[in-house]
């Protein structure tokens, strides 16, 4: 969630799912664990799923942790 927060405030665009998973992989998190974390953040209302440019899956931050 920290990465998403930084991305939103610096880039001012929705965060691509690929970027979230690659950043979490750099920190030692497996891709299936990252996908589960994203799903949990969606269910709890911290993120919202949207379609970005060229039909990529992106997320918009709804509230901060």
N, CA, C and O of each residue as an XYZ file, in Angstrom:
260
protein
N       0.827     -1.194      0.000
C       0.000      0.000      0.000
C       0.866      1.250      0.000
O       0.464      2.289     -0.522
N       2.051      1.149      0.583
C       2.960      2.292      0.592
C       3.363      2.661     -0.827
O       3.413      3.840     -1.177
N       3.649      1.653     -1.642
C       4.007      1.897     -3.037
C       2.861      2.567     -3.789
O       3.083      3.501     -4.558
N       1.656      2.097     -3.569
C       0.479      2.681     -4.233
C       0.319      4.135     -3.816
O       0.044      4.994     -4.653
N       0.486      4.414     -2.542
C       0.361      5.779     -2.034
C       1.396      6.699     -2.680
O       1.065      7.811     -3.092
N       2.639      6.245     -2.769
C       3.684      7.057     -3.398
C       3.405      7.268     -4.882
O       3.578      8.372     -5.399
N       2.974      6.210     -5.567
C       2.688      6.306     -6.996
C       1.585      7.337     -7.259
O       1.708      8.176     -8.151
N       0.525      7.263     -6.483
C      -0.624      8.148     -6.701
C      -0.236      9.607     -6.490
O      -0.677     10.478     -7.240
N       0.575      9.882     -5.490
C       0.936     11.261     -5.208
C       2.038     11.798     -6.115
O       2.144     13.013     -6.284
N       2.860     10.931     -6.702
C       3.907     11.383     -7.615
C       3.461     11.378     -9.070
O       3.671     12.358     -9.786
N       2.850     10.293     -9.512
C       2.495     10.127    -10.923
C       1.126     10.714    -11.268
O       0.895     11.104    -12.412
N       0.229     10.779    -10.305
C      -1.142     11.288    -10.502
C      -1.933     10.474    -11.529
O      -2.808     11.004    -12.213
N      -1.615      9.182    -11.627
C      -2.317      8.282    -12.540
C      -2.653      6.995    -11.789
O      -2.068      6.732    -10.738
N      -3.590      6.183    -12.308
C      -3.851      4.885    -11.689
C      -2.617      3.990    -11.753
O      -1.819      4.089    -12.685
N      -2.466      3.128    -10.770
C      -1.303      2.253    -10.664
C      -1.563      0.960    -11.434
O      -2.541      0.270    -11.150
N      -0.708      0.615    -12.404
C      -0.879     -0.659    -13.110
C      -0.593     -1.846    -12.184
O       0.308     -1.793    -11.347
N      -1.369     -2.905    -12.348
C      -1.192     -4.096    -11.522
C       0.219     -4.656    -11.684
O       0.816     -5.127    -10.716
N       0.743     -4.607    -12.882
C       2.084     -5.119    -13.160
C       3.134     -4.399    -12.304
O       4.073     -5.030    -11.819
N       2.981     -3.099    -12.121
C       3.930     -2.321    -11.318
C       3.851     -2.706     -9.844
O       4.880     -2.796     -9.173
N       2.653     -2.930     -9.339
C       2.479     -3.315     -7.937
C       3.140     -4.671     -7.682
O       3.878     -4.838     -6.712
N       2.868     -5.625     -8.554
C       3.406     -6.972     -8.363
C       4.925     -6.981     -8.518
O       5.611     -7.678     -7.771
N       5.461     -6.220     -9.472
C       6.923     -6.190     -9.641
C       7.607     -5.518     -8.460
O       8.685     -5.949     -8.050
N       7.006     -4.477     -7.907
C       7.591     -3.810     -6.736
C       7.571     -4.736     -5.524
O       8.536     -4.778     -4.761
N       6.490     -5.469     -5.343
C       6.422     -6.406     -4.229
C       7.395     -7.561     -4.431
O       7.923     -8.095     -3.456
N       7.641     -7.959     -5.684
C       8.620     -9.014     -5.971
C      10.034     -8.549     -5.629
O      10.855     -9.344     -5.172
N      10.321     -7.271     -5.847
C      11.622     -6.710     -5.474
C      11.837     -6.804     -3.966
O      12.968     -6.957     -3.504
N      10.761     -6.712     -3.212
C      10.843     -6.785     -1.752
C      10.761     -8.211     -1.230
O      10.749     -8.423     -0.018
N      10.703     -9.204     -2.136
C      10.721    -10.600     -1.721
C       9.363    -11.260     -1.567
O       9.267    -12.339     -0.982
N       8.323    -10.641     -2.075
C       6.979    -11.207     -1.990
C       6.662    -11.965     -3.273
O       6.922    -11.465     -4.368
N       6.111    -13.150     -3.148
C       5.733    -13.950     -4.316
C       4.542    -13.308     -5.026
O       3.767    -12.572     -4.416
N       4.408    -13.595     -6.320
C       3.359    -12.955     -7.103
C       1.952    -13.353     -6.670
O       1.036    -12.533     -6.736
N       1.761    -14.601     -6.227
C       0.423    -15.008     -5.787
C       0.056    -14.351     -4.445
O      -1.121    -14.117     -4.172
N       1.053    -14.060     -3.617
C       0.806    -13.346     -2.367
C       0.444    -11.894     -2.656
O      -0.436    -11.332     -2.004
N       1.115    -11.285     -3.628
C       0.809     -9.912     -4.025
C      -0.606     -9.815     -4.577
O      -1.330     -8.865     -4.279
N      -1.000    -10.799     -5.383
C      -2.364    -10.801     -5.928
C      -3.396    -10.930     -4.816
O      -4.451    -10.298     -4.872
N      -3.101    -11.738     -3.813
C      -3.998    -11.870     -2.664
C      -4.097    -10.585     -1.864
O      -5.172    -10.229     -1.382
N      -2.974     -9.886     -1.721
C      -2.977     -8.609     -0.996
C      -3.810     -7.571     -1.743
O      -4.558     -6.810     -1.128
N      -3.681     -7.542     -3.056
C      -4.474     -6.605     -3.861
C      -5.959     -6.923     -3.723
O      -6.783     -6.018     -3.589
N      -6.298     -8.207     -3.757
C      -7.701     -8.617     -3.625
C      -8.264     -8.187     -2.272
O      -9.402     -7.723     -2.189
N      -7.471     -8.340     -1.217
C      -7.909     -7.937      0.118
C      -8.109     -6.426      0.203
O      -9.076     -5.959      0.804
N      -7.195     -5.662     -0.400
C      -7.341     -4.205     -0.401
C      -8.575     -3.767     -1.186
O      -9.208     -2.769     -0.842
N      -8.914     -4.504     -2.230
C     -10.143     -4.224     -2.981
C     -11.373     -4.474     -2.116
O     -12.289     -3.653     -2.078
N     -11.391     -5.614     -1.420
C     -12.541     -5.964     -0.579
C     -12.726     -5.007      0.585
O     -13.856     -4.734      0.988
N     -11.633     -4.496      1.128
C     -11.717     -3.587      2.267
C     -11.963     -2.142      1.856
O     -12.182     -1.286      2.714
N     -11.929     -1.857      0.560
C     -12.260     -0.522      0.081
C     -11.095      0.441      0.008
O     -11.311      1.651     -0.054
N      -9.871     -0.051      0.012
C      -8.713      0.825     -0.107
C      -8.366      1.106     -1.565
O      -7.833      2.170     -1.882
N      -8.662      0.168     -2.444
C      -8.391      0.311     -3.870
C      -9.662      0.068     -4.670
O     -10.605     -0.567     -4.198
N      -9.665      0.587     -5.888
C     -10.749      0.326     -6.830
C     -10.114     -0.060     -8.153
O      -9.141      0.559     -8.586
N     -10.660     -1.075     -8.791
C     -10.129     -1.568    -10.060
C     -10.648     -0.705    -11.204
O     -11.822     -0.337    -11.233
N      -9.766     -0.388    -12.143
C     -10.138      0.393    -13.313
C      -9.329     -0.094    -14.509
O      -8.323     -0.784    -14.344
N      -9.762      0.262    -15.699
C      -9.014     -0.090    -16.905
C      -8.148      1.092    -17.304
O      -8.633      2.214    -17.447
N      -6.874      0.829    -17.479
C      -5.955      1.877    -17.884
C      -5.817      1.919    -19.399
O      -6.641      1.371    -20.131
N      -4.767      2.576    -19.847
C      -4.498      2.661    -21.276
C      -4.179      1.275    -21.829
O      -3.562      0.455    -21.148
N      -4.585      1.027    -23.020
C      -4.369     -0.239    -23.743
C      -4.857     -1.452    -22.963
O      -4.217     -2.503    -22.988
N      -5.969     -1.318    -22.281
C      -6.659     -2.425    -21.608
C      -5.825     -3.109    -20.526
O      -5.929     -4.322    -20.346
N      -5.008     -2.358    -19.811
C      -4.275     -2.926    -18.686
C      -5.105     -2.744    -17.422
O      -5.907     -1.815    -17.327
N      -4.912     -3.621    -16.466
C      -5.632     -3.527    -15.195
C      -4.878     -2.555    -14.303
O      -3.681     -2.716    -14.064
N      -5.585     -1.549    -13.814
C      -4.994     -0.535    -12.947
C      -5.854     -0.385    -11.703
O      -7.002     -0.827    -11.663
N      -5.275      0.249    -10.686
C      -5.989      0.468     -9.436
C      -5.902      1.932     -9.032
O      -4.876      2.586     -9.221
N      -7.000      2.433     -8.470
C      -7.087      3.785     -7.971
C      -7.200      3.712     -6.455
O      -7.970      2.914     -5.921
N      -6.443      4.535     -5.776
C      -6.486      4.563     -4.314
C      -7.713      5.336     -3.853
O      -7.923      6.478     -4.262
N      -8.526      4.712     -2.998
C      -9.730      5.360     -2.493
C      -9.498      5.995     -1.133
O     -10.041      7.060     -0.843
N      -8.699      5.351     -0.303
C      -8.365      5.911      1.008
C      -6.991      5.416      1.433
O      -6.486      4.410      0.934
N      -6.400      6.156      2.375
C      -5.050      5.853      2.830
C      -5.087      4.959      4.063
O      -6.070      4.925      4.803
N      -3.998      4.244      4.260
C      -3.883      3.361      5.432
C      -3.466      4.183      6.624
O      -3.308      3.644      7.720
